[in-house]
Amino acid sequence: MQQGVGGNSNQARLVGNSGGTRRGHFQKPGASFTLSAMAAPTFQPPKGTRDFYPDSMAVRRYIEDIWRRVSIRHGFVEVDGPTFESMDLYRVKSGEEIVSQLFYFVDRAARELALRPEFTPTLARMVAEKAQGLPRPIKWFAIPRCYRAEQPQKGRLREFMQWNVDFIGDATSRSDQEVLMLCVDALREFGLTTKDFRIGWNHRELMTQALVNTFVKPDRIGDAYFILDRLGKLSAAARSELYTQRNCDEEERGHFEMLADAISQTAVAGPALDTLMASWPAAVRSSIAAFEQKISDAGMADYCRFDIGVVRGLAYYTGFVFEVMDSSGENRAIAGGGRYDRLIEMFGGPALPAVGFGMGDVVLEIVLRERGKLPANLLPRPDVFVVNALENGQPAARLVTDLRASRWSADGQRIVRPGLHVVESYRSTKNIGKLLQEAATSESRLAVILAEQEYQRGVLKIKNLCDRSEREVPVSQAVEQVHAALKQAGPEIRG
């Protein structure tokens, strides 16, 4: 599912091997250029993208590892699909907002292709293609790289990672609750609490009944949802302009302003919402109350509230929808999703009910940093730094190879991972003091010291770089003794 973010109305056109156009200057494919001998060119990453240096890559892996771990814990399995798809996949199925944000290009066969702005259409296509052979229910998750041609700003980039979770084949509210619980579980795993985020939920089908029962003509539901999706984010002047753009008459403007008054990003409910809901059909009010009770029974009442402003912008949503908002007051969407019971059928598959959500890494990382929930240094600590003060480099090289190939068992019983994280110096010095300084700088957990005098006696030293203790061990037992020493050494993560 896509994250709840907006964008501009420009479609970016990329250059394929067959040529094409793009805003700004471009070189014709195959054309050559000459670098000046006076000044080397400098390049920056494209606007709205990121370079992942070791520190930032470690943060990305930390986020993705929690997403992956929590998904598996809830019984979901990982999938992925192509980075680009046919334009038609998005043009018809995702709604006008997503289509306006596509990076697209034309290939050599004159086919229109687009970089994926979200994963759900790809997932629906995949399920439709092999639906008959897939076990039910289908519980999939993915962590794809996605692209949107929108104006970059804080919390919005043109390239981002997104966690997608989808539960397919169950039409009951149980699957709605499951994906909601999974989302909450992940946020709690990051260390976030009810003080950090809140979840607003709604139901598109029930909302449609309420709107048609009050003032919206059936053929205007699409426009109504487009407006509702923005009401809580716009000023009065901006709302007036939006009404004009959507050809709203005075009666519609008045009703939308009542809805704007009822939409609150901080309160659970208020008089305006109570008054509004009193005019809705009794069956709608009863269904909303029943779902609220199920949320409470699942232990999520402190996180969730009914919010008429949550409708989600994508055209394929059919029922339950929700958004996870940052509680800082900046109105940032951390995640969002809902039910899309007819989408797979649109791709030629069977009628399969489905519900899911997406969570992007950009806003999530901002929230985690602001709340101090990211560990100070996520780079893995080397297990061992091999200090080689021998004239002959072969014993050290052999030890490094053996340590990297050895099976690492943290408790002496269960294999945690194969091989140790071993680093060594590439400096020419044999000065043990300088090499130990390098080992300390690397934040390795242990240093294994090969010195001429000790090695001639058939021993080497293992130094715990956390508590500075050291001991001699036989060279023949080096691998086993290093494993034993690691059980008493510091944590694998820095900081």
N, C-alpha and C positions, 0 to 999 in steps of 0.2 A: 504494500500500500504506500501511497506517496505521503511525504511529510506536508503538514499544513502551511505552505508558504505561497506567497504571491509572486508576481513578476511583471515585466513590461510586455508590450504587445508586439515586439519586434521578433521576427523569425530570423535566426542567424543561418547563413548559408555557407557551408564548408566547401573547401576545394577538394574534389576527388581526383583520381588519376586522369579523369576525362575532362578536367577543367571545371569551371564554374565561377561564381562570384562570391565575394565576401566584402563586408563593410571595410573600407580602407584599402590600401595598396596590397597587391599580391604578385608574386612571380609566376610566370607561366610554367606549368609542369615541364620538367626537363630542361628548363633554361638554366644557364650557368651564370655565376657572378664571380668577380675577382675581389679578393681581399686586399685592401690597401696595405702596403708595406709600412706605412706611417702609423696606422692606428688599427688595432684589432677590434672587431665588433663586440659589443656587449649585448647580452640578451637577458630578458626577464621572463618568468613564467607568464603564460597568457592571463589576462585579466580574469579574476574570479576562480583561479586555480591555486594549488599549493604545491610546494616542494616539501617532501618529507625527509628531513635530516634525521640522524639517529634518535635524538630526543623526541621529536614530534612523531616519528614512526613508532617509537615505544608507546606513546600515548594512544596512537591509533590502534595498535595491537592490544593494548589493555582494554580499550572500549570494545573492540571486536571479540576479544576472548570472553568477556562477561556476556555479551550478546549470545555468543555461541554456547557457552556453558549453561546459561539459563534456558535457552531453547531446548537443548538436549535433555535437561532435567525435567522439562514438561512434556517430553515425548515427541519432539519435532525433529525432523531430519533435514539435512542441508541440501540445497539444489542451487543451480545457477543457469543462466542462459546467455545468449549473445549480447554483446555490448550495443549492437545496432539492430534495428528491425525495420520492416516495411513501414513507410509513413502511414499507410492505411490502418495499421494496427492501432495507432494513436488518433488518427484523424476522425475516425468514426466512434471509437469506444471511450475516450478519456474526457471529452468535453473541450470547450473552446479555450479555457485557460491553459491547459497543458499543451494543446496544439500550438498556441501562440508562443510557447517557450521552447520549441524544438530547435536543436541544432540538426540540420538535415543536409543531405548532399545527394547527388545523382551519380550512379555508378556507370560503368562503361556500357552497360546494356540499357541505359536510360531509365533505370528503376529508381524511384525515390526512396531513400533510406534515411532513418533518423537515429541519432544516438539516444539511448533509452533515458527518458526523463523520470521514469518510475519502473517498478518491476511487475506490478500486478497484471497488465496486459500480456506480458511474456509468460507469466505463470498460468494465466487462463488458457493461452494458446497451447502450452505444454500439456496441461491437464486434458484439454479437449482432444489432443492428438492421441493420447494413450489412455484415455479414461477407462476403457473396458478392462484393461489389465492392471490397473492400479488398485491396491488394497484400500478399503474404506475404514474409517475416515482417512482422508489425506491430510497429514499434518507436516507442512513444509516450512522451512525458513531459508532465507538467503541474505547475503551481505554484499549486494552489488555496488559497483561504482555507477553513479547516475549523473546526468548532464541536463542543465536548464539554461536557456539563453535569456536569463533575466539580469536585471541590473545588480551587480554585486554590492553588498552592504553588510553590516554586522549581522551575522547569523544567516546570511544568504550568499552562497557561492554558486558558480556555474558548474562546478564539479564537486561531488561529495559522495561519501559512503552512506549507505542506508540499510538499516536492518528491517527486513520484511518477514512477517510471520503470518501464515495463512492456514486456516482450519476449514477443510472442504468436505462436504458430505453430511453435515449435521444441520438440520433446520431449526433446532430448539435454541432456547436462550442459554443452554448449558455451554455451547461453543462460544457464544458472545462473552459469557463470564470467564471462560478459560483464557481467551486471548487478552481480556482485560486484566486478569490476575497475573498472567505472564508478563505483561507490560509493567505492572506495579512491582512485581518480584524483581525485575531487572533494575528498575530505578532504586529500589531499596538496596540491591546488591552494590550499587554505586555509592551508597551511603546517604541517599536523599530521603527526606521525610515529608510529612504533610506540610511542614513549614516551607518546603522547597518547590512543591508542585501540586497542582490540583487537576482533576479530570472532569471535564464537562461532557455530558452525553445527551443524546437526543435520539429520535426515531423518525426516519424520513417518511415512512408510510403513515404513521400516526400524525406527523406534522402536516403532511399533505391533506389528510382528512380535516384537520383543524383549520388550515388555511382556506380550503375550498368551502368549508362550512361558514366561514366568516366573510372573506372579501375577495379571494383570488379565484379568477376564472381558471378552469382546468388547463386551457392552452397557455396560461401565463405562469404555470408552476415553475418552469425552468428559470424565468426571469425572477420570480420570487425567491428562489433559492440563491441565485446569483447575488441578489441584494442582501438577503439574510446573512449570507456568509461574510459580509463586509460591515454590517451595521454597527457592531460593537467595536470596530477599529477605526471608524471615521468620525470627523467632526460634523456638526450640524450643516455647515456649508458644503462639505464634501458629500454628505448624504443627499442634499438637495441636488447637487450636480449629478449624482448617480441616478436619482429618480428621473431626471430629465433624459439622461442617456438611455434609460430603459423604458421611456415613454409612459411613465406613470401618470394617471390622472389625479385629481385632488383627493378623491376618496382613497385611492391606494396610498398616496403620500401620507395621509392622516393615519391609516392603519399601520404603515411601516414605522411611523414615528412612535406609535404606541408600543410596537415591538421593540424599538430601540430603547425606550424607557424601561422595558421589562428585562432587557439583556444586561446582566451584571457579571463582571469578571471577578468579583470579590465576595458577594453575598450569596448565601444558599438560596434565598427566595426573598420576595418583597411584595408590597401591595400591588404594584403594577403587574407583576407576573400572576398573582392570585386573581386579580380582576380579569386579566386576559384569559386565563385557563378556565374561568367560570363560564365563558361563552363557548367552550369546546364541547364536542359530544361526550356524553357520560362514558361511553366505551373507551374513548381515547384517554380520558383522565384515569379510568380504572386500570388500563394497560400500563400507563406510566407508573402508577402507584405499585403495581405488581412487580415491575422490573426493579423499582427502587428497593422493594423488599428483598428481592433476590440478591441484589448488590450488598445489602446489609447482611444477609445470611452468609455471604461469602467473605465477610470481614473487611469489606472495602468501603463502607459507608463514610469513613473519615476522609477518603480520597476523592469520592465521586459525588456529583450533584447533577440534577437535570438542568440543562441550559438550552433554551430555545435558539440561542445564537449559534449553536454548533450544528451545522448542516453538511459541511464538507463540500468542496467545490467540484469534485469529480462527478460526471454524469452517471456513472455506473452504480452508485450506492442506492440500495433499495430499502434498508431498514435501520437497524441500530447503527449509530455513528458516535464517535467520541474524539475528543482532542485532549492532549495532555499539555497544560500550560505552565510556564514558569511563574512562580508566585512572587517574583521580584517587583511586579508592577509594570514591566516592560512589554507585556502582552506577547511573549514569545512562545510559539508552539514547539514543544519538544517532540511530540509524536501525534499521530492521528490515524484513524482508520474507521472501519465499519463493515457492514454486511453488503455483499454484492451477489445476490442469489441468481441473477440472470446472465451474468457476464460470460460464464463458460459456455452456456447454450448459444450465445451470440457467435462464438467461434466454431460452431459446428459440433460441440460436445453435447453430452446429455445434460438434462436439467439438474444441476448440482448446486445446492445451497452452499454459500461460502462466507467467511468472515475473516478479517485480518487487519493488520496495521503496519505502519512504517515509522521508523525513528531514525532521523538523520544524525550524523556525527557532529555537524558544525555547531548547532545550537546546544546539543548535549555537552560538548566539550567546554563551551563558554560557561554554561551553568555550573559544571563541575569545578572549573577554575575559580569562578566567583565565590562558590561555597567552600572552597578549600578541600574538595573531595578527591583531588588527584594526588597520588603519592608524589613526593618531591622529585624522585629520580626513578624512573621505571626501567632503565636499561638493566639487563641482566648482569649480575656480577660474575666475573670469571671464577670458576671453581679453583683453578690452580694457575699460578704464574711460575714457570720453570726458570730458575736462575742458574744459568750455565756459566761457571767459571773455569771449566776444563779447556785445555788447549785443543783436545780432540772433541769435535762437535757431535760425533756419532752417538755416544751414550745418551746425550740430551735429546737428540732427534728421535732415537728409539723410544725413550721414555714418553715424550710428547705423543707419539703415535699410539703407544700402548694405553695411555690414559684416555685419549680420545676414543679409542675403540672399546674400552672396558664398559661393562654393564654397571650402571649406577643404581644401587638399591639403597634408598634413604633409611630404611628400617631393618635392613639385613634380611628381610623376607620377601618383600614385594618389589618388583622391578618398576621404578618410576619412569626412567628414561634411559636409553642407551648412550654411553659415552659421556665424558666430562667436558666441560667448557674450559679449554686449556689455552693459555696465551704464553708467549715468550718474547724476549727482547730481540730486536734486529740490530742492536747497536754492537759495535766491535769491542767495546770494553769488557774486561773480565773482572772489573772492580765490583766486589760483592755488595759493598755499601751503595754504590750508584744503582746497581741492578735492583736491590731491595727498595730503593726509593721509587724506581719505576713500577715495581710490583705494588707498592702502596698507592701510587697514583692511579693505577688501574682498578683499585678497590677489589682486587682478588681476595678470595677467602683464605687461601693458603699459598705459601711459597714453598716450592721444593728446590732445595739448594744443592747443586752439585759442585763441590770444591775439590781441588786436587788432593789435599791431604786426607780428607775423609774418604774420598772415592778409592784411594789406594788401600784403605782399610776395609773396603767393601761396604761402606755405609754412605748415606746421604741424610740431609736434615729436612724435616718438615716443620715449617714455621706457621703458626696460626696468626694471621695478620689482624685478627680482631682483638685478641687478648695478648698478643706478642709472645706467647709461649712457643717453645720449640723442643724438638727431640730428634735423636738420631735413630734411624731404622735401617735394616739391611737393604742393600740395593735390590736383592732378589725378591724382597717383599714390598717394594715401593708402591705398586698399584693397590694392593690390599690395604696397606697402611694409610695411603692417601684417602681411600674410601672411609676407613674408620675415623680418620681425623675430621673428615667433612661432617660427620654426624654431630661433632661438638663445635663446629665453626659457625660463623654468623649466617644470616638469612641470604637466600639467593638473590633477592631484590635489593638494589642499592637504597641508601637513605633509611 
